[in-house]
Amino acid sequence: MKNLGILLSGRGSNFEAIARNVEAGKIPAKIAVVVSNREDAPGLARARALKLEARFISSQGKGREEYDREVVRVLQQLHVDLVCLAGFMRILSPYFVRAFPRRILNIHPGLLPAFPGLDAQKQALDYGVKFTGCTVHIVDEGVDTGPIVCQAVVPVYDEDTVDSLSARILEEEHRIYTEAICLMLEDRIRIDGRRVLLRK
Ligand code: GAR
């Protein structure tokens, strides 16, 4: 059985969706650890309530790589095979990315390469696009730049606010994150340059 390590900073709804699907047997893995850089992250409390290994690792007074070394140590100690960023609001250092080559996934609330970085849903509304969505990608050393594993498209309506649009996107996030995790765990993809292709 493969081990997942989940990193989060906030609400943790993507983590909860993953946990539900692990529990339901839809994801062939176990959650070995949930790590947060925020002590008060609701997702961390939820992980504790679910009796999962949950660790708060403070970043206070630490450099980016120093912090990442600490997180990587925990993930390695617990034999994590696949790292899932689920609303983890920190940029990973090259050290972290190299410690788990092609074994880190991130979910982004926009159709990359459009609207990378923070507040992707607000960026989409402000730009005036008629469709946006979400992306699960493999993390490389850039910000939101790695090879794309799954995407889903979501319409933007005239009445939308950032909240209503975010909620519509979030539903799709929960669905495609599980899909992408399964593709990775079951080794059903191969990477050709930037392209993530299904193995024949
Ligand atoms: C999600 O919308 C996720 O896509 C986004 O943060 C939210 C976390 O929600 N991530 C990013 O913006 C990463 N740049 P959650 O804590 O309920 O899963």
Residues whose N, C-alpha, C, O or C-beta is under 5 A from the ligand:
A	BS01	GAR	G10 R11 G12 S13 N14 F15 A86 G87 I107 H108 P109 G117
